[in-house]
Amino acid sequence: MKERQRYNSIRRRVLVVEDEAINREILSNILQSEYEVTCAENGQQALEILRGEGTFSLILLDLLMPVMSGEEMLSRCKADPALAGIPVIVMTQEGDAEVTSIRGGADDFIKKPYSMPEVILARCERIIDLYEKQSLIDRTETDPLTGLYSDEFFFEYIRRFAQADERALDAIVLDIEHFHLINEICGREVGNAILRKIASLITEELEEHFGIACRLSADTFYICHAGMEDYRAFTDRIESGMEELSLSGARIRLRFGINRQVDRSLPPEQWFDHAKLAEDGLRGDYTRRVAYYDQELHEKQLYQERLIRDIDRSIADRDFIVYYQPKYAIQGDKPALRSAEALIRWKHPELGMISPGDFIPLFESNGLVQKLDRFVWEEAGAQIRRWKDAYGRTVPISVNVSRIDIYDPRLEETLLSILDRNGLTTGEMHLEITESAYSDDQKRLIEVVESLRGRGFRIEMDDFGSGYSSLNMLTSIPIDVLKMDMKFARNMLKDEKSLKLCGLVMDISRFLDVPVVAEGVEEEAQLNKLRDMGCELVQGYYFSKPVPPEEFEALIKKEQTG
Amino acid sequence: MITIEKLREYGANVEEGLARCMNNEALYLRLVGMVPRDQNFTALKEAANTGDTRRVFEAAHAIKGALGNLSLTPLYEKASEITELARAGADAPYQSLAEELEAMRDALSGLIEE
């Protein structure tokens, strides 16, 4: 509650809107004993200030003013969701104006000539108090488990503090590694005890320094701190405090993400997003437990934001290009070009060639990959048609279907429409679904895959062996092709284990009665070995890297002449 | 130079005016000094001369709103009288009323400039 008191002593901001200089001065003089006062000479100026200069706790509004009257301003404020929550006291000489303005959304009125200063101050205080209580009344102030603030209160108090205090602020995010495992293995009671302990350690730290804290979710704590020179002592004390909790040998590892001297022009939520970004970088890194949000991270983030911003324009401008990598059937006398995989490339007009590794995971994480997938489907559909017309044969192209596409109710319709427009059948375009998608929502996935197969599509399981698919899952989800992850072929001649795993994948494919495509084949020796093992299709630099359509055509021609 | 004493003689309720200024004498006197420069006095006179009752009301109302808080009773009462007459659209001698108000303002100016 100590923190609460600190926040109540914050000076709130009040906006006086009054065209008469004498009255502005009198009011400012009265209000400045309690509030931070800003003045505007008319409604228009007031709206500009309200929209540009942070939050106000109260507006004192004169009704008759030139440029924009108080009544008009009041109605505009109440129509603007960002401003509608600020209480308004109307100042008037007119008795009957009171009725209209209270209907228009004013909360109280002050008659001119003004009452004594004490009365005005009391009225302002009452209205502000009423509003603040009301805005918080339906929310819980504290987290019942730890006694720290709930996130809503936390952010609200930070905003109020930041308005009134100039001190530099640091944002800290604290996480417990594998907390769900602690809960699972040791039980919820132990998990809760750990959370309470962390909360009390944080509170102890905050006694000495200025700051407030909240528990954001299960095991994530947010701390806002008014500057500390060295966080080592802080993190050390919290960690050693944790060691007192003996967990039958299990060590509790904490991760700290710190965003020093936050950029106050950004909303507080973003201060913590940045700290969290730094903290996320510690996942799986057992050498460090504290990470700072720094220039490098900031730039990476800006870069990613830029990619997100540019995706639509780049799709429209055709900066994305689809490359094709051939797949060869290797069981015959000589390798035969059988099909291709579509792979996207980005030639950004300003940033140059961007590696798929930089944008695919990013767009997968935010769902934008759906737009890329659609683009590739359109391109691949048109390409199959062109080759069919030019060479009289179908080169089936495999395209990627991302996890998010599985949840799109119009997936099938979209694919069928592309095929239809190009006069193709479902057998001519193959669909690759990455192995990790299979572990997501199996019921949904089975439904979608079964329906697509019913339509005649061939489903290829991509990156098989890189994720966590279980043998049980393989029997329950119908697939047509297994694409063996490229690391198996790459290492098969280097270590015995990879070779054995290759054999195992072949066995699985025989059990499921589907062919295997080996990816990442670079040498003839690998090719020969795979042929001996019964692998049917091969893809990799040995035959060709992914190439633009013109170069791919050379491969088709070579087959026809050779 | 204007003083509290002179204002009291002029008929102002200085206790009330000062209280609104949180008893800041310098502020109160400075604000009183701003009153004669108010453009609405000129606007009122012009409106009265042309017989534009609506504009008479607006100007008188504005004057009343501005100086009411300083408790300059004679000016305030005259401005209120004009405001109420014009608000009702009454057929009143606005020209002479405006001149009376102007005379009171000039008296105040005189105190300030003395």
Boltz contact constraints between the chains, C-beta under 6 A:
constraints:
  - contact:
      token1: [A, 20]
      token2: [B, 66]
      max_distance: 6.0
  - contact:
      token1: [A, 22]
      token2: [B, 31]
      max_distance: 6.0
  - contact:
      token1: [A, 22]
      token2: [B, 34]
      max_distance: 6.0
  - contact:
      token1: [A, 22]
      token2: [B, 66]
      max_distance: 6.0
  - contact:
      token1: [A, 23]
      token2: [B, 69]
      max_distance: 6.0
  - contact:
      token1: [A, 25]
      token2: [B, 31]
      max_distance: 6.0
  - contact:
      token1: [A, 26]
      token2: [B, 20]
      max_distance: 6.0
  - contact:
      token1: [A, 26]
      token2: [B, 69]
      max_distance: 6.0
  - contact:
      token1: [A, 29]
      token2: [B, 22]
      max_distance: 6.0
  - contact:
      token1: [A, 93]
      token2: [B, 65]
      max_distance: 6.0
  - contact:
      token1: [A, 112]
      token2: [B, 65]
      max_distance: 6.0
  - contact:
      token1: [A, 112]
      token2: [B, 68]
      max_distance: 6.0
  - contact:
      token1: [A, 113]
      token2: [B, 68]
      max_distance: 6.0
  - contact:
      token1: [A, 113]
      token2: [B, 69]
      max_distance: 6.0
  - contact:
      token1: [A, 114]
      token2: [B, 20]
      max_distance: 6.0
  - contact:
      token1: [A, 114]
      token2: [B, 69]
      max_distance: 6.0
  - contact:
      token1: [A, 116]
      token2: [B, 19]
      max_distance: 6.0
  - contact:
      token1: [A, 117]
      token2: [B, 22]
      max_distance: 6.0
